[in-house]
Amino acid sequence: MINRFSVATSISASLASLWLGFAISVPPAIAADLVWTQVQSPISRNGAAVAYDSKRGVVVAFGGVQGDVNNLRDTWEWDGAAWHLRATDGPAARGYAAMAYDSQRGVMVLFGGAGNSYLADTWEWNGTSWTKRAIGGPAARWHHSMAFDSTRNVIVLFGGSTTFFDNFGDTWEFDGSVWTLRTLTGPASRADSPLAFDSARGICVLFGGSTAGSRHSDTWEYDGASWNQRTVPSPSARSAHAMAFDPLRRVTVLNGGIVNAGQSPNQTWEWNGSSWTLALSTGPSRTNHSLAFDQSRGVCVLFGGSAVLNALGSTYERTDAGPWTPKDGLIPDASASHALAFDAGRNAIVMHGGRNNAVTSLNEAWQREGQNWSPLPSGPSARELHELAYDADRGACVLFGGRSGSTALGDTWEFQMGSWTRRATTGPSARHSFAMAFDPLRHQSILFGGSAPVTPQSDTWGWDGLSWTRVATAGPSARSGARAAFDNARGEIVLFGGFSGATYFSDTWIWNGATWINASTTGPAARAYTSLTFDPTRNAIVMFGGQSSTGALLNDLWEWNGLSWVQINIPGPSGRSRHRIAFDPRIQRTVLFGGTGPVSGQTETWELGAPCSPRGITLQPQPSLACSGIPLRVSLDVAGFLRNEFEWQWSDNPDSNWRPVEEGFSEPADSQPFEALGSEARSLLIRPRWPRRGTVWLRCEILNDCGAFQSDAVPILLAPVDLTCDGIVDMADFVVFAGEYDLMLCAASAMLPQCPADFNLDTVVDDADWLLFVQAYNEFGSARSAPIAKPPRRNASGTPATQKR
């Protein structure tokens, strides 16, 4: 069954044969219908609680901290293909809680963490909802660790902390009913020391951690009665690493952590019960992340964490002793001030640079195909507040300027055919925070304004692929932080806002290829660092957010129709500036990434489009006829998306037992009663196969970026002996059959290399087919003068001696 993510669609379907058919239609989505949808991928975070649910075969993640201060309370599940948001309620928002899966009772158990205060509550997740357990237990804490001991069917909890100097060294067990303090002896009091249960030996394994900032490199094992230190060569001292037990290879896997200067945090170590082995020196480099072993797929799953104070939302997997492989959920590190454009040549959004939450300029390049981010080759140096514009004439993304630290840049780069090329170092003066858009009518990328390096500018430049030319000296007043987009419906560039020192602007300007025209001074409030794009499905410029003159971060949505601005009041992303939006025609949606939010930089992705709903897909109830003579064409007209996937299905019962339509020939022994062509296409051809006749049901499951849904089922009447396709079996059908019988050959078919009269599929029309036709003709034929009995006698050459009509 197809399963995917969400946007919206409007579907109409029609069924028709050559002469008999029917059609259904669904009205298109209302133009005013728009929704923001956050793409189903967890936002970047540290300190999430993660464990594997062996009953349902998913990795579960709860909460964590975004940007070190924004506590989260969302529950996600990873099925190996995608993350799915399961709940936004339950435990209060928190980070650095601990969670383990109780396989005996089939529930996730979560304890503690810190939100507005240190917590000591116990919660259980059953795959559908959270339940708080009204029980006592350990003191409030965070940065502790838990693992499920499947030998004794208890959750084991160790250590943790409250303040930097207040560490715990106690060991507790939870049997599903009560918490019990087991021991106060063992490893020294510490935090950030993960536990993993070695099910092969029935032992909980602990390594490292920190006590008041002092990191450990000791290995301990807990057997349910006492802790035992294993004095062996070990990984370097570290804390905030992640561990999980791999039962297939019987090793405990350790990755990353906070280590001493000069040591590599991307190391992966393995403990086999007697010694540590350095397995990998490459892979994810991070701290405060999580590991869980997915037994159903035999992979170790790594999620989240941080690198140089920058929260991460990426997911990696490792199979056997192989390398770490990035999976869905990989997202750019940039959070604000990046450059972004849709590259029609790659059919993907291209992004470059920006800054991360550590306020570090980046030189990373990424692309987004569908909903998946993936890295591109890096080229231009690290920078932020620069611009990208896609030159459709040459199939190149044009990048100019920006800022690295306090240094303004003035170089021009192009991304074309998968690589970056520096094209110029002369042209506009070095600057950042300017506006830029490609004008396909004048074949130029147009640049306006910006700060060079701190003084606002008012000049307009054009790049033709070879050189920059100053194309205007008059127009909008000098400003930084304005944004522009090309209006395809009206053939002009639209520019809005920006600021000049203490003045923020709310004016709208039009570039017609020769001059700037002040089009409006009313509409959205004054702002800078907003973002604009053209939406061809609405023939309007879309604008979202920005920073107001008071410093407020805005989350309002506007459209420019060529004459005026119209506000669209719908819920969506939080207020932000220095984000980017671009329209992706592949999914027919406006895509937003990043921005500076109320707490820190944002790394989530949003999509703006019509609401996701199949909205009354219906088919008229009368049956359509599938005969042998002419194949029946069944087709769907899916409006509103450029990318669709189809799976045709059939059943004898419209309420159950749906099976995919098999492509091509259908042998007599097969259950499918028809031949088919186009089982995964918009249009399906079917022809019935003898001896099956009567009614079957067809439907199509459609997948696009709105998700997966099905058309209503329609009845199809199979009539394999109705060779003329007129709805009845009569002498006209006999005439067709007798003609092919006379030739003993298969006539040309419109669909498959078989002939309608070859009922037993032996490639010739002979007496066996005659008997089958007679059986059907006498059973439900009509409009005939007398029954047909025997086939005509053939002469020595095999042709009929006489022809009976």
QUIQUI-V840349 format. One record per pair of residues at least 6 apart in sequence whose ideal C-beta (glycine too) atoms are under 7 Angstrom apart, sorted by the first residue. I is the first residue (numbers start at 1). J is the second residue. Records with the same first field share a line. If there is no record, write none. Layout:
I=J + J
//
This chain:
2=645 + 647 + 701 + 703 + 708
3=708
4=703 + 707 + 708
5=40 + 371 + 705 + 707
6=37 + 612 + 706 + 707
7=37 + 587 + 589 + 607 + 609 + 610 + 612 + 705 + 706
8=29 + 609 + 610 + 611 + 612 + 613 + 706
9=638 + 640 + 641 + 704 + 706
10=26 + 27 + 28 + 29 + 615 + 639 + 640
11=26 + 614 + 617 + 638 + 639 + 702
12=24 + 25 + 26 + 637 + 639
13=24 + 617 + 619 + 636 + 637 + 711
14=23 + 24 + 635 + 637
15=21 + 22 + 619 + 624 + 634 + 714
16=23 + 633
17=624 + 625 + 630 + 632 + 633 + 725
18=630 + 725
19=725
20=624 + 625
21=624
22=620 + 622 + 624
24=618 + 619 + 620
26=615 + 616 + 617
28=639 + 640
29=610 + 640
31=538
33=610 + 611
34=568 + 570 + 608 + 609 + 610
35=570 + 611
36=570 + 571 + 572 + 573 + 606 + 608
37=606 + 607
38=604 + 606
39=371 + 605 + 606 + 607
40=82 + 83 + 84 + 85
41=83 + 313 + 329 + 331
42=61 + 76 + 83 + 313
43=66 + 313 + 603 + 604
44=66 + 311 + 312 + 313 + 603
45=64 + 65 + 66 + 72 + 304 + 311 + 313
46=64 + 65 + 95 + 288 + 304 + 305 + 306 + 311
47=64 + 65 + 95 + 96 + 288
48=61 + 62 + 63 + 64 + 290 + 303 + 304
49=62 + 63 + 97 + 98 + 99 + 110
50=59 + 60 + 61 + 99 + 290 + 292 + 303
51=60 + 99 + 100 + 101 + 108 + 292
52=59 + 101 + 292 + 293 + 294 + 295
53=60 + 101 + 108 + 127
54=101 + 103 + 295
55=106
56=127
57=296
58=77 + 78 + 79
59=77 + 78 + 292 + 294 + 301
60=75 + 77 + 108 + 125
61=76 + 303
62=75 + 91 + 99 + 110
63=71 + 72 + 73 + 93 + 94 + 95 + 97 + 113
64=72 + 95 + 304
65=71 + 72 + 95
66=72 + 311
67=311 + 357 + 599 + 600
69=599
70=599
71=93 + 94 + 95 + 115
72=93
73=88 + 90 + 91 + 92 + 93
74=85 + 88
75=86 + 87 + 90 + 125
76=83 + 84 + 85 + 86
77=84 + 86
78=301 + 315
80=294 + 297
81=328
82=328
83=329
87=129 + 130
90=123 + 130
91=110 + 123 + 130
92=115
93=115
94=113 + 114 + 115 + 119
95=113 + 114
96=113 + 114 + 142 + 143
97=110 + 111 + 112 + 113 + 142
98=111 + 112 + 144 + 145 + 146 + 157
99=108 + 109 + 110 + 146
100=109 + 146 + 147 + 148 + 155
101=108 + 148
102=109 + 148 + 155 + 176
103=148 + 150
104=153
105=176
107=124 + 125 + 126
108=124 + 125
109=122 + 124 + 155 + 174
110=123
111=122 + 146 + 157
112=119 + 120 + 140 + 141 + 142 + 144 + 160
113=119 + 142
114=142
118=140 + 141 + 142 + 162
119=140
120=137 + 138 + 139 + 140
121=132
122=133 + 135 + 137
123=130 + 131 + 132 + 133
124=131 + 133
135=178 + 179
136=179
137=172 + 174 + 179
138=157 + 170 + 172 + 179
140=162
141=160 + 161 + 162 + 168
142=160 + 161
143=160 + 161 + 191 + 192
144=157 + 158 + 159 + 160 + 168 + 191
145=158 + 159 + 193 + 194 + 195
146=155 + 156 + 157 + 195
147=156 + 195 + 196 + 197 + 204
148=155 + 197
149=156 + 197 + 204 + 224
150=197 + 199
151=202
152=224
153=175
154=173 + 174 + 175
155=173 + 174
156=171 + 173 + 195 + 204 + 222
157=172
158=171 + 195 + 206
159=167 + 168 + 169 + 189 + 190 + 191 + 193 + 209
160=168 + 191
161=167 + 168 + 191
164=212 + 213
165=212
167=189 + 190 + 191 + 211 + 212
168=189
169=184 + 186 + 187 + 188 + 189 + 190
170=181 + 184
171=182 + 183 + 186 + 222
172=179 + 180 + 181 + 182
173=180 + 182
183=226
185=227
186=220 + 227
187=206 + 218 + 220 + 227
188=211
189=211
190=209 + 210 + 211 + 216
191=209 + 210
192=209 + 210 + 239 + 240
193=206 + 207 + 208 + 209 + 239
194=241 + 242 + 243
195=204 + 206
196=205 + 243 + 244 + 245 + 252
197=204 + 245
198=205 + 245 + 252 + 273
199=245 + 247
200=247 + 250
201=273
202=223
203=221 + 222 + 223
204=221 + 222
205=221 + 252 + 271
206=220
207=219 + 243 + 254
208=215 + 216 + 217 + 237 + 238 + 239 + 241 + 257
209=216 + 239
210=216 + 239
215=237 + 238 + 239 + 258
216=237
217=234 + 235 + 236 + 237
218=229
219=230 + 232 + 234 + 271
220=227 + 228 + 229
221=228 + 230
232=275 + 276
233=276
234=276
235=254 + 267 + 269 + 276
236=259 + 260 + 263
237=260
238=257 + 258 + 259
239=257 + 258
240=257 + 258 + 287 + 288
241=254 + 255 + 256 + 257
242=255 + 256 + 289 + 290 + 291 + 302
243=252 + 253 + 254 + 291
244=253 + 291 + 292 + 293 + 300
245=252 + 293
246=253 + 293 + 300
247=295
248=298
249=320
250=272
251=270 + 271 + 272
252=270 + 271
253=268 + 270 + 291 + 300
254=268 + 269
255=268 + 284 + 291 + 302
256=265 + 266 + 284 + 285 + 286 + 287 + 289
257=265 + 287
258=287
259=265
264=281
265=285 + 286 + 287
266=282 + 283 + 284 + 285
267=278 + 280 + 281
268=279 + 280 + 283
269=276 + 277 + 278 + 279
270=277 + 279
279=321
280=323
282=323
283=323 + 324
284=302 + 316 + 324
285=307
286=305 + 306 + 307 + 312
287=305 + 306
288=305 + 306
289=302 + 303 + 304 + 305
290=303 + 304
291=300 + 301 + 302
292=301
293=300
294=301
298=319
299=317 + 318 + 319
300=317 + 318
301=315 + 317
302=315 + 316 + 324
303=315
304=312 + 313
305=312
306=312
308=358
309=357 + 358
310=333 + 356 + 357 + 358
311=357
313=329 + 331 + 603
314=326 + 329 + 330 + 331
315=327 + 328 + 329 + 330
316=324 + 325 + 326 + 327
317=325 + 327
318=324
328=372
330=373 + 374
331=373 + 603
332=351 + 364 + 366 + 373
333=356 + 362 + 364
334=353 + 354 + 355 + 356 + 362 + 364 + 594
335=354 + 355 + 356 + 357 + 594 + 601 + 602 + 603
336=354 + 355 + 578 + 579 + 594 + 595 + 596 + 601
337=354 + 355 + 384 + 385 + 578
338=351 + 352 + 353 + 354 + 384 + 580 + 594
339=351 + 352 + 353 + 386 + 387 + 388 + 399
340=349 + 351 + 388 + 580 + 582 + 593
341=350 + 388 + 389 + 390 + 397 + 582
342=349 + 390 + 582 + 583 + 584
343=350 + 390 + 397
344=390 + 392
345=395
346=367
347=586
348=367 + 368 + 369
349=367 + 368 + 582 + 584 + 591
350=367 + 376 + 388 + 397 + 415
351=365 + 366 + 593
352=365 + 380 + 388 + 399
353=361 + 362 + 363 + 364 + 382 + 383 + 384 + 386 + 402
354=362 + 384 + 594
355=361 + 362 + 384
356=362 + 601
357=600 + 601
361=382 + 383 + 384 + 404 + 405
362=382
363=378 + 380 + 381 + 382
364=375 + 378
365=376 + 377 + 378 + 379
366=373 + 374 + 375 + 376
367=374 + 376
368=591
370=587 + 705
377=418 + 419 + 420
379=413 + 420
380=399 + 413 + 420
381=404
382=404
383=402 + 403 + 404 + 409
384=402 + 403
385=402 + 403 + 432 + 433
386=399 + 400 + 401 + 402 + 432
387=400 + 434 + 436
388=397 + 398 + 399
389=398 + 436 + 437 + 438 + 445
390=397 + 438
391=398 + 438 + 445 + 465
392=438 + 440
393=443
394=465
395=416
396=414 + 415 + 416
397=414 + 415
398=412 + 414 + 445 + 463
399=413 + 415
400=412 + 436 + 447
401=409 + 410 + 430 + 431 + 432 + 434
402=409 + 432
403=409 + 432
408=430 + 431 + 432 + 452 + 453
409=430
410=425 + 427 + 428 + 429 + 430 + 431
411=422 + 425
412=423 + 424 + 427 + 463
413=420 + 421 + 422 + 423
414=421 + 423
424=467 + 468
427=461 + 468
428=447 + 459 + 461 + 468
429=452
430=452 + 453
431=450 + 451 + 452 + 453 + 457
432=450 + 451
433=450 + 451 + 480 + 481
434=447 + 448 + 449 + 450
435=448 + 449 + 482 + 483 + 484 + 495
436=445 + 446 + 447 + 484
437=446 + 484 + 485 + 486 + 493
438=445 + 486
439=446 + 486 + 493 + 513
440=486
441=491 + 513
442=513
443=464
444=462 + 463 + 464
445=462 + 463
446=460 + 462 + 493 + 511
447=461
448=460 + 476 + 482 + 484 + 495
449=456 + 457 + 458 + 476 + 478 + 479 + 480 + 482 + 498
450=457 + 480
451=480
456=478 + 479 + 480 + 500
457=478
458=475 + 476 + 477 + 478
459=470 + 473
460=471 + 472 + 475
461=468 + 469 + 470 + 471
462=469 + 471
472=515 + 516
474=516
475=509 + 516
476=495 + 507 + 509 + 516
477=500
478=500
479=498 + 499 + 500 + 505
480=498 + 499 + 528
481=498 + 499 + 528 + 529
482=495 + 496 + 497 + 498
483=496 + 497 + 530 + 531 + 532
484=493 + 494 + 495 + 532
485=494 + 532 + 533 + 534 + 541
486=493 + 534
487=494 + 534 + 541 + 562
488=534 + 536
489=539 + 562
490=562
492=510 + 511 + 512
493=511
494=508 + 510 + 532 + 541 + 560
495=509 + 511
496=508 + 530 + 532 + 543
497=505 + 506 + 526 + 527 + 528 + 530 + 546
498=505 + 528
499=505 + 528
504=526 + 527 + 528 + 548 + 549
505=526
506=521 + 523 + 524 + 525 + 526
507=518 + 521
508=519 + 520 + 523 + 560
509=516 + 517 + 518 + 519
510=517 + 519
520=564 + 565
523=558 + 564 + 565
524=543 + 556 + 558 + 565
525=548
526=548 + 549
527=546 + 547 + 548 + 554
528=546 + 547
529=546 + 547 + 577 + 578
530=543 + 544 + 545 + 546
531=544 + 545 + 579 + 580 + 581
532=541 + 542 + 543
533=542 + 581 + 582 + 583 + 590
534=541 + 583
535=542 + 583 + 590
537=588
538=559
540=559 + 560 + 561
541=559 + 560
542=559 + 581 + 590
543=558
544=557 + 581 + 592
545=554 + 555 + 575 + 576 + 577 + 579 + 595
546=554 + 577
547=553 + 577
548=554
552=575
553=575 + 576 + 577 + 597 + 598
554=575
555=572 + 573 + 574 + 575
556=567
557=568 + 570 + 572
558=565 + 566 + 567
559=566 + 568
572=606
573=592 + 606
574=597 + 598
575=598
576=595 + 596 + 597 + 602
577=595 + 596
578=595 + 596
579=592 + 593 + 594 + 595
580=593 + 594
581=590 + 591 + 592
582=591
583=590
584=591
585=642
586=642 + 643
587=643 + 705
588=609 + 640 + 641 + 642
589=607 + 608 + 609 + 705
590=607 + 608 + 609
591=605 + 607
592=605 + 606
593=605
594=601 + 602 + 603
595=602
610=640
612=706 + 707
614=709
617=711 + 712
618=712
619=711 + 712 + 714
623=695 + 715 + 716 + 717
624=632 + 716
625=717 + 719 + 725 + 727
626=632 + 674 + 686 + 687 + 688 + 716 + 717 + 718 + 719
627=719 + 722 + 723 + 725
628=687 + 688 + 720 + 721 + 722 + 723 + 756
629=723 + 724 + 725 + 736 + 756
630=725 + 750
631=685 + 686 + 687 + 750 + 751
632=686 + 716
633=683 + 685
634=684 + 686 + 698
635=682 + 683
636=682 + 700 + 702 + 711
638=644 + 702
641=704 + 705
643=704 + 705
644=702 + 703 + 704
645=703
646=680 + 681 + 682 + 700 + 702
647=660 + 680 + 700 + 701
648=661 + 679 + 684 + 698 + 700
649=658 + 659 + 660 + 661 + 699 + 701
650=659 + 661 + 672 + 696 + 697 + 698
651=657 + 658 + 659 + 697
652=696
654=697 + 713
660=679
661=676 + 679 + 684
662=672 + 676 + 679
663=676 + 679
664=675 + 676
665=675 + 752
666=672 + 674 + 675 + 689
668=761
673=688 + 689 + 692 + 696 + 718
674=686 + 687 + 688 + 689 + 718
675=686 + 687 + 689 + 751 + 752
676=684 + 685 + 686
677=685 + 751 + 752
678=684 + 685
685=751
687=751
688=718 + 719 + 720
689=720
690=720 + 759 + 760 + 772
692=718
693=718 + 719 + 720
694=718
695=715 + 716 + 717
696=716 + 718
697=713 + 714 + 715
698=713 + 714 + 716
699=710 + 711 + 712 + 713
700=710 + 711
701=708 + 710
702=709 + 711
720=759
721=729 + 733 + 773 + 776 + 777
722=728 + 729 + 733
723=733 + 736 + 737 + 756 + 757
724=732 + 733 + 736
726=732
728=782 + 783
729=776 + 777 + 780 + 781 + 782
730=781 + 782 + 783 + 784
731=783 + 784
734=777 + 788
735=805
737=757 + 773
738=803 + 805
740=747 + 755 + 757 + 765
741=757 + 765 + 770
742=799 + 800 + 803
744=764 + 765 + 766 + 798
746=754 + 755 + 758 + 763 + 765
747=755
749=755
754=761
755=765
757=765 + 769
758=764 + 765 + 769
759=769 + 772 + 773
760=768 + 769 + 772
767=791
770=791
774=788
777=788
778=787 + 788
792=800 + 801 + 802 + 803 + 804
793=801 + 802
794=800 + 801
795=801
//
